[in-house]
Structure formats: structure tokens, C-alpha cells
Amino acid sequence: MGLIANDMLKIRKFIDAQQYVEASDYLLQIIDRKERPASEITDLIRELVAAAVRVRDQGNYTTALKMMDTIWRKRTETFLCIEILVICVNIIKDFKYFLEFEKTIPSEYQDNPHISLFLAGGAFLAGDLQRTAGFLQRVPIESVRGIPSFSAFRQQLVFNLSGSIADLLKHLESAANEEHFREMARDLEINRYVTYLRSIEAFPAFEFALVSGILYPAADVKIPTALIADIAIEFRRQLPADERNVVLFRLLVAFKITEAADAYAKVMLDSKFVNNADFVKQLFKLSELDGMARWRTIAIALGQDLLGVDLAEFNWRHPNAGVQHKELSARILSLKGAGENEFHHLNLLPKGRTLFEVQRAPKEHVFIGMFGQCRFSNHVFPTLMDKLATDIEPLREEGMTFSYGIATWDRGGSRGLFDTDSVHFLLQHLPFELHDGVMQLNCKSVGDVKRYLPNLVSFCAGLAASESDVTVDYLRDNLLPEFMTDIWTDVEFMSSIGQRVADRFGGNSHLVNQARMWNRIAALRALADKTESEKALPITRYLLLRSDLVFSGASLLSNLLKLAESTRPNFLMGDHDPHANFIEGLGDRIMLCDRQAFGRITAGQQLFLKVVDDASMESYISRCHAHQFLETILFEQDTQLIRLPWEETRHEIYRGRLTMEQVQPYLLRDISSGNKSLDHLRAFV
């Protein structure tokens, strides 16, 4: 035992010193001497493989592969075979290496389902669909169920294989001019998505697969928006009693696929899902889409049936079932005009109070409030002020009154750009001309792109981390002169609010930032009260904007105010954000609302802290994330929530988009590295 311990120690020292070749050579010498029992050799190989996996996970794929391949040539082991296949098939996707390596694999290894899984993947890389299917037959779902990465790889492989077969059918239809081949291809296309989704049983993973597949170009499985309705219908046909049908219904509503959502709802009314709070919530949301108002009466009736019911009898599996029931219960109580005690009895958030009277005004008085950190304000403020001035002038001539306020922080800057961010955050900094070229690198994160374009990414990250001082004088110089201001420091925030939130959520910076947002929205209330008092004119509409938006449309204000003419009392128009809608949230970049909704959202900080401080509010903890708490507090008080299509607002969060002239020097340095993977970017320098 002493000898093997010494050998392991020497191997570890080589690895710690990043002497990977020496580590492999040392192990080869031990194998060649043939002095050790086979079991000890296997243990030493396991040690080296574990080290190689750590090297791999640091992004050094080639070195890790070389370490293991060197040993493989002397001694085969199933676990060694698997790790080599993982790199060459699933990470670097080198089918030429795979074909050579496959020749050295003992035939009996094919009986191992994990090896067969990656042999199937390698065969698919090499374009051999028949061998891919043959190897996959040796990989039952049960063999990978307990290994999430292998299970995901199998799902992806089945999905890709069926896609290739669908493509063949499309080519066959074109060649044979036979319509039924096209129908077969479409049916297969729909069913491949359904098969993929059926295999994802956990709700969070199922929801992520849907929303990332639809919205993120770098997703492993991209789901065409045009097929969402067909996929949902086929999923329901195959699994009519599956609770994931409610998630698919929510997806249809979130993306405003109204006709399909309407048909889906009709079918689900004749099922057990009438007792599902999320389904009833989505009926309320469906009723707010064009032409769907009839669903509101049905939603109210179903909600009343669920009020005070013990959810345990239905055994819903979704992790948010409890808070969904609370949100629905609060809405029903709000509609009934219930007293505060009834909300308290069910451990619901306090009811929406009329914080100020809803008055009839002799004319329109619009309050425009900006909130949040000033980011790239030297660019944003001039363009935004020009936009507002242009929009407001004709409306003032019609007799409207406007007031303004901004609640921000004493330090301006941006959210930063981090290696763990999705690649889409990097694209927001890059010129549009580079987007396709960067996406061709098939990277999912900023850190992945950084391996190819270190100079370019570092340049963007440096600019994204810039900060500036924000003072009253700075705001007066850069905004319209009528703007009222409220500026807080982070010290004030952390000492009065932030530390409480940080302590409650284990220092979670995301949730502390949510508290920051609610703090600045709450501050707009005092600014609105002040301007209303000074002008002796009740405010009738409130337009709230993030302070880092730019607009490209002809008229923002007149469009929004015209759309507001058809609303009912207690409404809020937010930007249509399908991702936010799907996660049971609401777009918060642009919000136009009346007095009642404004009173509720400016009470958001108070309600957020109620969840933080009060143990009876534990169910609402999951709603404290971005977009979700906003919808919760408005949904509960029966606010009419209108999701505005982008065409009505034409807005963009400005993250400091660079020009080609600015990025070319850094792109040139990266391309000069000689990496052939960057050849397609040479045209830009």
C-alpha cells in the first residue's frame, strides 16, 4: 500500500505543477515495469483520469485528452474509454479522432451502455445515421437516468437523429414531388420535440428547455416559434393527464399564441386541471388578450371554487403550486372586496390599499418617472430627452400637463460583463455586423467566447465595468429642467434595507439588486406627490421607464396614451417580454398605469420587505426574483395587465454598443493568433 500511495503522490505533484506530460509518462513507466498488481494499476489510472477531468473542466480539453490517450495506448479501462469519448465526441466534436479511437476499443466494451451512448454520438458526428441508431438501441433510458449529463446527451442525440431523418424526408419530398413525404417530415419534426420534452420530467428543467429553446440562439435544442402550438397540442394528445400541460398552456399565453391557447383552454376545462391554480391564473391572463374577455368570468368562477381549498388533495407536483394558489386566492378576495383579516387569515400579502384617492381630473396630467441606475447616461440621456421633447410638444398643445422625476443612485455605470453571462449579454455590446460571426463559434457563455477572442471580450468587459458620479447638478444638466430628483447612496440602502435582504437570502446579490429596484420605484411616489401638490392637479397617468433605455419608434407617448383609452380602471401596460411572462412575471422596462396600479407598485418595496421579514410569507420567497414579484402584487389586486408588443415601444436597453471602428484593433489581435476557428471573422478586419 505504501508504494501505490507514493506513486499517487508523485502523480499529484506533477499535476499540481501542471506537468501533465510528465504525469502520464510516470504512469506509463509503472505500467511497462509490470511489477504491480492489476488492481493497483487501475487505481493509479483512476487517479490520472480524475486529474485529467479537472484539467478538462478548466477548459484545457486537448491536454486532458492527450493525458488519457497516452495511457489508453498501453492499458484499456472502461472508465478511461468513457472519459476520452466524452471529450472527443461531446466537447471538441472531433469525428476524425473518434473514428481512429473507435478502432482501438475492445468489442466487448460496446455492452457498456455509457460507452455505446458516446459511440452513437461519434457515429452521428461521422454522418452514419444507421450506426447511430444501432448504438442507441444499447442505451436504455434507465441506464442514464441517474447521470444528468449523460441523460441530457442521450436526449440531444435522439433529437438530432430524428432531425436528420426529417431532413431526409424533406429532400425526398423535393426529389419525388410527393406531398405525403412533406407531411411525414412535419409530423416527425413535431414528434421529435415532443419526445425530447417528454423526457424532461422535472418542472424547472422542462420550463428552461422550453424558454431557452425558443428564445436563445445558443440553446442545445432550438424550438421554432411557428411550431409551439403544434408541439403543445401533440404533447397533450400523448399525455392528456400530465401536469406539464399546464406549463405548455402558460407558454401559449405568454407568447400570445391566442388561437391555440383558446383551443387548449377549452379542452382543459373538461379535465382535472380546473383545480390547478396555475391553469386558472393563465385563464385570467388569456382573458386580457384581444378577443378573449369571455374567459374572465370562467376564471373568476374557477378561482372561487379553489378559495380556501386544501391543495394537498390534488397532489400537484409543480414547486410553485402553493404560491400560485395564494396569488389566485388573493385575486378572488380582491374581487369580493374582502377585508384585511381575510387576507391575513390565509397568509396572503396585504390587500391593495387605496393609498390616495382616485380622483376625476379636469385634464390629463402625466407623470414620467425614471428609476434605477444611470447607465451610459452620456449617451442615453440626450437621446431620451430629445425623444420626450418631440413626443410631448404636440400633446401639450392638446392641453395635457406633464411632470417628471428620477429616482437613481449616486454612482452610474453598467451591470458589468462576466464570464458566466450568456453570450447574449456580449452581443449587446458588439456591433450588429459581428453577431452572426460570434454565434458561429457555438459558444454559450461570455467565458466560452473569451477563449477565442480574449482581447475583444476583455475590451468590452472593461467598458461595461465603467462607473461615474451622479449628482443633482449632473441630472439637471442632462435632463429636462423640470425633473425632480431623488438620489440615494449604496451606504444608505445597505444600512436601512439592503443588509436585511442580504441576510435573509444568504447574500444573494441578485435578490439584493431586486430590493434596490423596488427602493427606487418606491421613491417615485414622493416625487409624484410633490409635483401633484405643486401643480394642484391630480395625476391621471404614470409612465415609468428604466433609466437606461433608448427608443427608435416615431412616437412613444401618443401610442401608449391612445392604447390606454380602452383600459378599465386599475390597469398597467408593460413591455411584452415572453420570457418574463412565461416565468409568471411581467416586463418592467416600460410601465404605463393609472393611480391605483401606481399605488400598488410604489408599495412594492414595503411588500417585498414583508416577505423578507415575516415568516408567514414564506411561500412568496420564490416570487422575489426579477419580473415575478411585480406580477404577483399586481395580479393579486386584479390589475389589468396589458403586454405591449415591441412594435408599440421600439425600445432597447442600452449597454454601450460599440462600433466596428472601436472593436477592430482588438478583433485583429485575436485573429492574428492563427486560430483557424476565427477565419470567418477575417472579413471584418
N, C-alpha and C positions, 0 to 999 in steps of 0.2 A: 504493500500500500504506500510505503514511503517513496518508492521510485516514481509511481504514477503521480503522486502529489507534487514531487519536484518537477516532473515534466509539465504538468498543468501550470505550475507557477512560472516556468520558463516561457511557455506559450503566451501566458497572460502578459508577461513583461514585454515580449515582442509586440503584442497587440497594443498595449498601453503606449509604447514608444512609436506606434504607427509603422512598425517594421513588419508589414504584412507578408512580404515575400519570405523573410527570414522565419516567420512563424510557420508558414507552410513547409518550407524546406526542413525545418527541425522535425516536424511531424513525419515527413517523408523518410528521413533517416531512421527514425524509430521503426517505421513500418518495414523498411528494407532490411533491418537487422534481424527481424523475425524472432526476437527474443522475448516478446511479451505475449501473454495470452490474448486471444481474440477479443475477449470482453474488455480488457484494458485498452486495446487499440480503439475499440468502438467508443469507449468513454472519452478518449483523447480527441477523436474525430468530432464527437458531440461538442466538446469544448471549443474546438476551432470553428465549427459551424455556428455556434451561438455567438462567437465573436464576429464572424462574417455577417451574420444577420444584423448585429449592431452597426457594423460599417455600412451595410446596405441601407439601414434606416436613417443614416446620416446623409444619404443621397449619393454615396460613392458606390454605385452599382457595379461598375466594371471591376473595381478592385475586389469587391466581395465575391463576384463571380469567379474571378481568377483564383482567389484563395481556395475556393471549394472545388473548382475544376481540376486544380493541380492534384488534390488528394484523390478525387474520383478516378483519375487515370491509374492510380495504384490500388485503391480499395473502394469497392462499391458498398453503399449502405442506402436503405430506402429513404431515411430521413435526409441524407445528403442529396439524393436524387430529387426529392421534392423541393428542397430549397434552391437548387440550381434551376429547376423548371420554373419556379415562381419568378425568378429574376428574368430569365431569357424569354419566357412566354408572357408573363403578366406585367412586367415592368418595362424592360427595354424593347420587348416585342421583336426580337431578332430571329426571324424564321430560318435564316441560313445557319446560324449557330444551332438552333433547335434540331434541324434535320441531321446535322453531323452528330450532335449529342445523342439523339434518339437511337442511332446505330449502336451505341455502347451500352444501352440499357438492357439488362437481362430480361428475357421474355416473361419470366415468372413475376417480374415486378408489375406487369400490367394487371395482375389480380388485385393490386392495391388500388382502391377507388380514388385515393387522392392523387396518385401518380397518373392514373387513367384520366383524371379530370384535366390535368395540365398537358397530357399527351393530346387530348381532344382540343385544347386551346392552341397547341402548337400546330396541329393538323389544320385548324381553321386559319391560322396565320399563313400557312403554306397554300391555302386555297383548296384543300382537299375536303370537300363537304361530306363525302361518304365516310371517310375515316373519322372525321369529327363525330358524326352520328354514332359510328361504331364504338368509339371510346366512351362516349357519353352513356351508352347503354350499361356500362360497367360502373356508373356512378349514381346509385340511387340517392334520392334526396336525403334519406335518413343518414347516409354516410357523411354528410357535410353539415347537417343541421346544427351541430354544436360548435361549428367553427365559422363565425360570421363572415370572415374574408373569403373562405372557400365557398360558402353558400352564395355569397354575392357574385363570385366569379362564375359559378355554375349558372346562376340566373342570367347573367350577362351573356354567357356563351350560348345558352339556349335561345335567348332573344336574338342575338346576332345571326345564329344559324338559320332561324326561321326567316329573318330579314333577307338573307341571301337567297333563300328558296323563293320568297315573294318576288324578289328582283328577277329571278329566272323566269317566273311565270309572266311577269310583265314583258320581258323580252320575247317570250314565246307568243304572247298575245300579239305583239307588234309584228312578229315574223309570220304567224299563221293567220293574222287578221280574224281571230275568233274572240268574240265578246266575252264568252264564258271564262276564258283564261284571266281576263281583267277582273271579273267578279271573284274568281278563286283567289287572285292576288290580294284583292281588297279584304276579303274575309280572313285570309291568313294574316294580313297586316294588323287587322283589329284584334284577332285572337292572340297574336304574339304579345301585344301589350297587355291583354287581359291575363294571359298565362304568367307574364312577368309580375304583374301586380298581385295576382292571387298568391304568389309565393312569398309575398311580404306580409307577414301576419301581424307584426307589432304596429300599432297605430302611428307612433311618431315616425317610424321608418316609412310606412305606407304614405303618409302625408308628405314627407320630404321627397319621396320618389316622384310623386305627382307634381308638386310645385316646382321642384328643380328641373324635372324633365321638360316642363312646359316653358319655363322662364329662363333657364340658364343654358347658354350655348355649350358650355363645357361639361354638361351633365353626362354621365355614363350612358344613360338611356334618354334620348330626346323624344318627347311626345308631341306630335303635331297638333296645334290648336284645333285644326279642322276635324280631327278625329276624336276629340274629347267626348262629344255626345255619344258617338257610336261605341266608344270603349265603355262608357258608363252603362249604356243600355245592355251591352253584351255581358258585362260583369254581373249586372242584376239578373239577367236571364239565367246565367250559370249558377249563381249563388244568391237566390232571392231572399234568403233569411239572414244573410251575412251583414253584420253591423257596419261593415265598411261601405255599404251602400249609402249610408247617411253622409259619410265623408265625400263620396262622389257627388251626391246631391249638393252638398255645400260647395264643391268645386264648380258645378254648373252655375250656381247662383253667383259665386264670387267672380266668375269670368263673364257674367251677364249673357250666358247662353240660354236666353229666356224661353224659347220654344221647347227645347229639350228639358229644361228644368220644370216647366209647366207639366209636360207629359210624365216626367219622373214622379212629380208630386202626386199626380192623380193615381198612379199605380200604388204608391207607398201609402196612400190613405186607407187602402184595404189590407194593411199589414200591421204587424206588431209595432211598427215604427211610429204610430200615432202616440205612443207612450214614451218616445225618445225626445228629450228636451232639445237636443241639437237640431233634430228634424223640425220641431215646431219653431225654433228660433229662425231657421232658414226660411220657413214659410212667411214669417214676418218680413224678412229681408226680400223675399221674392215679391211680396205684395207692394214693395216700394219701387219695383222696376216697371217700366212703361207697359200699360195694359194689364197688369197683374193685381190690381187693387182688390179683386174679389177674394184673394187668399187671406186678407187681413181678418175678415170675420171668422174664417175657419181656424186661423192661428189662435185667435182670442179664445174660441170655444175649446180647442185642444189644450191650450195653456191653463184655462180654468180647471179642466179635469185633472191636471197634474199638480195643481196648487196644494201643498201640504201632504202630498203622497210620499210614502217611503220608497226611495229609488231601489232599495235592496231587492224588492220583489221582482224587478225587471232584469236585474243582473247585467246591466250594460257594462261593457268592458273598457270603453274609452276612458283614458285617465282624466279627462275634463268633464265627465258626466255630472259630477257633483256641482261644479261651479256653473255649468250650463243650466242646471235645474234652478240654481239660485238666481241667475240672471233672468230666466223666464218667470220665476215666481215674483221677482221684484217688478217686472213689467206689468204683470197682471194686477198686482196690488196698486201700482201707479194708476192703471186704467180704472180701477174701482174707487180711487180716491181714498185708499186706506190710510189710517193714522200711523204715526211713527212707531207705536207699540207693536203693530203687526209686523213691521219690517224687523224690529228688534227681536221679536219672538222667533223668527226664522233665521236669525243671524245673518241678515242681509245688510248691505251698505245702507246708510241713512237715505231716506227718500229725498228726491229733489225738492228743495225748498224754493219758494219764490223769494229770492234774495233781494229783489227790487221789483216794484210793481210793473206790470206790462201795461204801458200807457198808450193811448192813441195820440199820435203826434200830428201837428198841423202840416208837417212836410218831412221828407226823408232826411235823416241825419245818419250818415255812415261813418263809423269809427274804423280806421285802418290801423291795426296793431301788428307790429313785427316783434318776434320773440326768438330767443336763442342766441348762440354765439355768432358774432360777426366774423364771417369767413371770407377772405379775399375781397374785403369791403371796398378797397380802392377800385375794383372792377365792378362789383355788384351794385354798390350804392348809386353811382352816376347813371347806370343803365336803368335801374329800378326807378329812380326819381324822374328820369325823362319819361318813362313808361307811365307812371302815375299822373304826371302833369298833363300828358297828352290825353289820357283816359278821363281825367276829372274835368277838364275845361268845358266840354260840351254838356256834361251833367250838371255842372254849376249853373250854366246858362239856363237849364231847365228848372232851377230852383233848389237843387239838392245842396245840403251842407255836409262838409267833410271835416273830420278831426283825425289826429294822428298820434300814435305813441309807439315807443320801442322799449322793450324790457330785455336787457342784454347783460353781458359780463364785461369786467374791466380789461379782460385780455381777449384779443381776437386771434384767429388762426384757422386751423382746419382740424379735421378728425385725425389726421395723420394717415400714413400708408404703411401697412405692416405685412411681414412675410406670410402671416396666416390668413390674410384677407383673400377673398375670392378675386380671381383675375379681373372681374368686372370693375372693381374699385380702381385698378390700374388703368383700365380703358378710359375712365372718366378724366384722367389726367392727360392722355395721349391724343394727338391729332387723329381725326376720324380716318385719315388715309392709312394709318398704321394698324387699325383694328383687325382687319382680316388677316394681315401678316402675323400679328401676335397670336391670334386664335389658332393659326395653323401649327403653332408649336404644341398644341394639345395640352396646355398647362391648365391646372385648376386653381392654383393659388399664385399670389404675387411672388412667393418664395420660389415656386417652380420656374416662373419666368426669369427670376433673378439668376438662375443657373446658366441661362442662355444669354441674358442681356444685363449683366451686373452693373455696368456703367449707367445705362439708361434708367434702370429701376432705382438705383441709388440717387440719381439726379432728381427723379420725380418724388422720391421719399423725402429728400432734403427740403424741397419746396413745400411739400404737404405738411411738414412739421413747423413751418414758419409761424411766428406769433407777432402780435403788435399790440400797442396800448390803445384802449378805447376810453375816451373821456367825453364829458358833456360837450366840451368845445369841439372835439373831433366830430361828434354826431351833428352838432349844429352846422358845422362847415360842410358836411357831406349829405345831409338830408334836407327835406323841405323845412323852412324856418318854423313852421307850426308844430313840429314834432315835440311831444312831451317825452321825457326820458326817465328811465329807472335803471341804474347801473349797480350791480352787486359784485362784490369780490368773492373769490372762492373761499377765502377765510371766513367771511360772514356765512356763506352757505354751509360749509362743513361744521361750523360751531353750532349753528341753530337747527340744521336739518340733516345735512349730508352724513354726519357721523352716525346718527341714529339709523339711517338706511344702510350704511356700510356694515354696522354691527349686526343688523338683522339679517342681512344677506351675505354674510361672510366675506365682506369686502368686494363683492361683485361690482366691477366698475360699470358694467352695462346698466345695472339697475340704479346705481348712484346717478348715472347720467340721465336716466328717466326721471329721477327726482329733480334734477336740475331743470329739465324741460318743464315739468309741472310748476316749479317755482317761478319761472319766467312767465308762463301763461297766467298764473295767478296774479302776478304783478300788473298785468294789463288791466285788471279790474279797477284798481285805484286810479290809473291814468284815465280810463273811460269815465269813471265817476267825476273826476275833476273837470274834464273838458265838458261834460254834460252840465255840470253846475255852472261853469263859467259862461256857457252859451245859453243857459236856461232853455235848452231844447232837448227833449228826450231822444236818445239814440235808438234808431229803428233797426239798423243792420250793423253787423260787425264782420269785418273781413280780416282774418288773422293769417299772417304769412310768416314762414320761416325767413330768417334774415340773410339767407344765402341763396335766394332764388333769382334766376333770370328768366325772362319771358320773350317769346318770339312771335306771339299772336298779334292780331290787329288791335283788339280791344278786350281787355280782361274784365274790367268793372262792368261795362254795359252788358256784356254777355251774362255775367253772374247775376246781376240785378234783374235782368229780364227773366232768367230761369227761375228766380226766387218768387216771381209773381204767382206761380201756380202751386206754391207750397202751402201746407197747413201750418197753424201756429205750433211752435216748438219744432223747429227744423234745423238741420245742419247739412250743408253741402261740403263734401270733402273730395279731394282728388281721387279718382278711381285708381286704386292700387290693388291689382288682382292678388298679389302675394299677401298683402295686409288683410284683404277681405277673406282669403282662404284660411288664414290662421286666426280667424274671428277677431280681426282688427279693423282699423279704419285709417285711410290716408290722412296724414296730419301736416302736409306741406302747405296746403291752402284750405282754409275753412271759412265759409260764409254762413252766418247763422243769425237767428233772432235773439231777443233778450233772454228768453227762457233757456235756450241752449247755451248761450254765453254764460249765464249764471251757473249752469252746471259744470261747464268745462273750467271756468275760473275757480270753482270749488274743487277741482281735481287734485290739487296739492293736499288739501285737507282730507279728502277721501283716501288718497294714496297713503298718507301717514296714518290714517285709521287702520288700514290693512297692516302697516308696519308695526303698529303699537298694540293692537287689540288681538288677543289670541283667538277670539271668537270669529275673526275674519280670515282664519287660516285657509279656507277654500279659495279665497281670492288671490292668494300668493302667486298662483300660476298666471294671473292676468296682469301682473305688474310689468310685463315686458313691452317693448316698443309696439305701438299701434293698438294693443289689446285693451289696455286699461281705458283708453279713450272711448272705444266702442262699448265697453262694459257699462261705464257710467251713463252714457247716452242711451244705450239700448234699454237699460233698466227704467229710465224715466219716459219711455215711449217717444223718444225723439225721432222724427222722420229723418232718416239718414239717406242722403242722395249722393251717389258716387258719380262724380263728374268725369266724363271721358277726357282724355288728354287734349283732344282737339278743341275743347272749350277753354282750356287754360294755357296750353303750349308752354309749359314750364320745365325748367331743368335745375337741379341742384348744382351750383357752380363749384367745381372742385379744383379750379386752376388749370383748365385745359390749355395745353401748350401748343405752340405752332411747330411746323416742320423745321423751320429755321432754328428754333431753340433746341430741338432734340437731335438734330443731325450730327453734331460733333460727338455726342455720347453713343449714338447708334453706330457711327463709323468705327469707334474704338472697339465696340463689341463684335462687329462683323469682321474686323481685322484679326480676330483671334484665330480664324481659319476653320471655325466650326461649320461643317457643311450643312447643318440643320438650319443655318441662317442665310443660305444662298438666296432664298426667295425674297429677302429683305434688302438685297444689294441695290435694287432699283431705286430705293429711297435715298441713297447717298451718292 
